[in-house]
Amino acid sequence: MKEHDRILALIPARSGSKGIKNKNIVSLCRKPLISYTIEAAKKCSAIDDVIVTTDSEEIAGIAREYGAETPFLRPKALASDRAKTIDAVLHAIGQLKDNGRIYDVLVLLQPTSPLRTYRDIEQAVNEFYKHGRKGLLSVSPVRDSPVLIRSMNDESELTPLILGTSTVRRQDMKPYVAVNGSIYINLTADIDETLSFNDNPIGFLMEEEHSVDIDSGKDLELAKRLLTIKDGELPI
């Protein structure tokens, strides 16, 4: 039952990034990127604790300024380009357990999703319990149906991604969603080195404007425009 579970919001924020330098703390409307995720998690009534796992003292200091805990630093080996998220998560859970802090549920929140709101998190947690605490991930609508997607070889020959006819009106095409990387929820008892968060079976549908994932300068500019429209405040 939800009321008996201890729920941890874990925010992974390594120091290195290729597309945008210091991406996790880059300025977005005069605030560091990670602050939006921390504030949303702190405002979510379902969350017991908000912890940032990072290899950077600078990121840790900024995280604490916005109310997150940073009880440990992540080893550099778990913060490289090749490091897997699951390894950082297992390290964090292990560090916390060694200090007597045991959680029943993990809510994994990527700091690169600044437009995700506290209500998105609360609704996702509710869906997690509604579906018997099965692994959940957030998704958003796909604009272009996979029915229209093709691969093309060196001879310019096309192969459809999905077999079947595409001679139907767009409004009659089956809707599809894509993983947006914003929210993942799992029982901590189910988390081991074989777990793939992107393969969680339950989907939580988020609005497209809440699903911006910062990976490039273009994404950052889009997030700025959306926040400016909302006068610097996240939609609620």
N, C-alpha and C positions, 0 to 999 in steps of 0.2 A: 504493500500500500504506500502511496505517495507520502502520507503524513509520517510514516515510520522510516523512510529512507533519508539518508544524508546524501545531498547532491552537490557535487563539485563542478564548478565551471573552470575549465583549464584552457588557458590561452597560450599557444605556442608562438614564440617570437624570437627567432634566431637573428643574429646580427648581420649575416651576409645576405646579399641579394644582387642579382645581375641586372634586371630590367630597370629598377629604380634604386639608386643608392640609399642605403639605410631606410628601406621601404617601410618597415613596421613603425618607424617614428617620423616619417616624412610629414611635413606640415599639410594639413587639409583644413582649409578655412580657419587658420590660425591655431589649430590644435594638432597634436601628434596623432597619426593614424590610429595607433593602438588605443587611444583614449576613448574612442567611440565604442569599441567592443567592451572595454572595462566598464564604462558607465552603463551600457545596456545590461550587462550581466549583474552589476550591483543593484540596479533598479528592479530586476526580476525577483519577485517574491518567492519563487520556487527554489532559488539558488541559496545554498548555505554559505559557501565560501568561493571566492574568486582568486585564482592563483595563476600567475604568469610563469611559464618555464622558458628561460632564456639563457644564453651563454654570455650576455653582455651586461656589464655593470651599468652602462648608460641606460639601456632599455629597462633594466630592473628599477633604477631610480625614478624614471618617468612613470613606470607602472605603479610604483608606490604613491607617487604624487596624486594619481587619480583613484587611489583606494584599493588597488589589488595587493595581494601578498606575493612576496618573492622569497620564500624560505630557503631556497637553494639556487645555485647556478648550474645550468646544464653543461656537461662535459663538451669540450670542443668537438669531440668525435661524433657527438649526436647533433651537431649544428652545421654540418657541412652540406654542400649541394646534394650529396648522395645519401645523406642520412634520411631515414624513414620516419614519418610522423609517429608510427606505432612504437618505435624504439624510444622516442622522446616521452611519449605518454607512459610507457611502462617504467621508465626511469623515474618520472614524476610520482606515479602511484607508489612505487617502491620506496622512494625517499620519504613520502608522507607516512606510509605505513610504518617505517622504521621509527618514526617520531610519534607513533600512537594515533595517527590521523587516518581513519579508515572510512571510506565512502562507499555507498551502495551503487550510485549512479554517476556516470561521467557525462558532462555536457562539454563537448569540445567545440571551441569557438575560434575560428581563424581571424586574426586581426586585420586581414585584408578585405573584410566585409563590413565596412563602416556604416552602411545604411540599414543594416539589420537592427531592428528595434527590440526593446525589452518585451514588447507584446509578442513579437515573433518567437522569442525564446520561450515565453510562458505558454503560448499555444502549442509549440513543438513538444514541450514537456507533457502537456495534457494529452497530446496525441500518442506519445510514448506509452503513457499509462493506459490510455483507451485501447491500445493494441497489445496489451498484456506484457509490456516492457520488452518488446522485441526491438532490436536495433533500428534506429531511425536516422534518416538524413534529410536535409532540406533540398528541395528542387525548385526550379522555376520553369515557366513555359518556354518551349522551343518555337522560335518564330518560323523557321523553315522546316517543313515536314521532311523527315528522312526519306519519304517516298520520292522526293525530288533531288536527293543527293546521289551523285555518281562518283566513282573513282575513274581516273583516266590514265591509261598507260602511255608508253613512249610513242605509240602509233596513233595516239588521239582516240583510241577506242574506249567507249564508255561502258562501265558495269554498274548497274543499280545497287545501292546499298541494301534495299529491301526489294525482294521479288514481288511482282504484281503490277497491276496497271496504275498509272498516275493520271489517267484521263478522267479525273473527277474534279469538281469544283473545290477550291481551297477550303471553303467553309464546310465541305462535307468530308474533308480528310480527318482521319483519326488524330486527336491531339496527343502530343508527346511532351515530355519534360526532360530536363537535364539536371544533373547534380550541380549545384551552385557553390558548394564548398563552404557554406556559411555555418551550418549547425549539424553536429553529429551527436547522437545520444545512445549510450550503451550501458548495460549493467557492467560494473567493474569486474564482476565474477566471470564475464564472458570475454574479457580482454586478454589476449595473449599474442605472441609473435605471429600467429597465423591470421589474425583478424585484419580484414580490409574494411576500413570505415566506409569507403565508397560502395561497398557491396551490402550495406545495411538494407534489410528487406522492406522497411516501411518508409514511405515518402511523406514529407511535410511540404505542402505547396506554399511558396512565398510569392509575394508580388514582385513583378519584374524590377520595379524601381528600388526595391529593398535588396536586390540580389547582385548589385554591382560588385565584382571581384577585382581588386586592384592588382594588376599584373604589369601594366604599362602606363606610360604617361597619358595615353588616351583615356584609359580607365580613370585615372586620377582627375582629369579634366571633367569627365562625365560626372563623377561624384561631386566635384565642386559645383557644377551647374545645378545638380539636383538639390544640394544643400542650400545653395543661394536662393533657389526658388522657395525653399522652406524657411528662408531667412536665417540660415545657419543652424536650424533645429531639425532633428530627425522627425520624420512623420510618425504619428502615434495613432 
